[in-house]
Amino acid sequence: MISERLEHLAAALRLMLAKTPIVSVEVPVRLVNTSNSRSGWRSTAKRAKTVRETTRMLVRNATSGRVFPLVVRLVYVGPRQLDDDGIASAVKSLRDGVADALGVDDRDPRVVWVPDQERGGVREYGARVEIYLG
């Protein structure tokens, strides 16, 4: 039997293919797969805080009101592809920043989170947040 979480994810993917996002925000940060990072806790925490606050400000400025349910696509842009658990780790601070901007907990069932990635050029890093009305 397929879980309710996977059913929501499948519906979210169908929605993203059929509609255009109501909000699309480029976030000028370099996301890092923290599960494979060899940096210390202090620099990791500082990076996470910067990504979270930058994302919160940009998404809050781009969204006017809160209408639910939503599908949020979190896109990592980089020259190399990450594996599934790496992409989830890399976009965690981005997810927290969007949740802060929307005024919800990131476990809220009214929001479906879809981590994704796109290949960038050499030394091209960034992130994008796309919000779809579900």
C-alpha positions in Angstrom: 0.0 0.0 0.0 1.3 3.5 -0.9 1.5 6.0 1.9 -0.5 9.2 2.1 2.8 11.1 1.8 3.6 9.5 -1.6 0.1 10.1 -2.8 0.4 13.8 -2.0 3.8 13.9 -3.7 2.4 12.3 -6.9 -0.5 14.8 -6.9 2.0 17.6 -6.4 4.1 16.5 -9.4 1.1 16.3 -11.6 0.1 19.8 -10.6 3.6 21.2 -11.3 3.5 19.7 -14.8 0.1 21.3 -15.5 0.5 24.8 -14.0 2.9 27.6 -13.9 4.2 28.7 -10.5 2.4 31.7 -8.8 5.8 32.7 -7.3 9.3 32.0 -8.6 12.2 33.5 -6.7 15.9 33.2 -7.5 17.9 32.9 -4.2 21.6 34.0 -4.7 23.2 31.5 -2.4 25.4 28.5 -2.8 23.7 25.4 -1.3 25.9 22.7 0.3 25.2 19.1 1.0 25.7 19.3 4.8 25.7 15.5 5.2 29.0 15.3 3.2 30.5 18.6 4.3 33.7 18.5 6.3 33.4 22.0 7.8 32.9 22.7 11.5 29.6 23.3 13.2 30.1 27.0 13.5 30.6 27.6 9.8 27.7 25.2 8.9 25.4 27.0 11.3 26.4 30.4 9.9 25.8 29.2 6.3 22.4 27.7 7.3 21.3 31.0 9.0 22.3 33.1 6.0 20.4 30.8 3.5 17.3 30.7 5.8 17.2 34.5 6.3 17.8 35.4 2.7 15.2 33.0 1.5 12.7 34.2 4.1 13.1 37.8 3.0 12.9 37.1 -0.7 9.9 34.8 -0.5 8.1 37.1 2.0 8.5 40.0 -0.5 7.2 37.9 -3.4 4.1 36.5 -1.6 1.3 38.7 -0.7 -1.2 36.5 1.1 -1.2 33.0 2.4 -3.5 30.7 0.4 -3.3 27.0 1.0 -2.7 24.2 -0.1 0.6 24.9 -1.7 3.3 22.9 -3.5 6.8 24.3 -3.1 9.6 23.2 -5.4 13.1 23.8 -4.0 15.6 23.8 -6.8 19.4 23.4 -6.2 21.5 24.7 -9.1 25.0 23.5 -9.4 27.6 22.0 -11.8 27.2 18.5 -10.3 24.2 16.4 -9.6 23.5 15.3 -6.0 22.0 12.1 -4.8 18.5 12.0 -3.2 19.6 12.4 0.4 22.2 15.0 -0.6 19.6 17.2 -2.3 17.3 16.9 0.8 20.2 18.0 3.0 21.2 20.8 0.7 17.8 22.4 0.5 16.9 22.1 4.2 17.7 25.7 5.1 15.9 26.9 2.0 12.8 24.9 3.1 13.0 26.5 6.6 13.2 30.0 5.1 10.2 29.4 2.9 8.2 28.0 5.9 9.2 31.1 8.0 8.0 33.4 5.2 4.7 31.5 4.9 4.2 31.5 8.7 3.9 27.7 8.9 5.9 24.8 10.3 7.7 22.9 7.6 5.7 19.8 8.7 2.4 21.5 7.9 0.4 19.1 5.7 -1.0 22.0 3.7 2.4 22.4 2.1 4.0 19.7 -0.1 7.8 20.1 -0.5 9.4 18.9 -3.7 13.3 19.1 -3.6 14.7 19.2 -7.1 17.9 20.1 -8.9 19.1 21.6 -12.2 22.6 21.4 -13.7 24.3 24.8 -13.8 27.4 25.7 -15.7 31.0 25.5 -14.4 31.1 27.3 -11.1 27.5 28.2 -11.4 25.6 27.8 -8.1 22.3 29.1 -6.9 18.8 28.2 -5.8 15.2 28.8 -6.8 11.9 28.6 -5.0 8.8 28.0 -7.0 5.4 28.0 -5.3 2.3 26.5 -6.9 -1.3 26.9 -5.8 -2.5 23.4 -5.0 
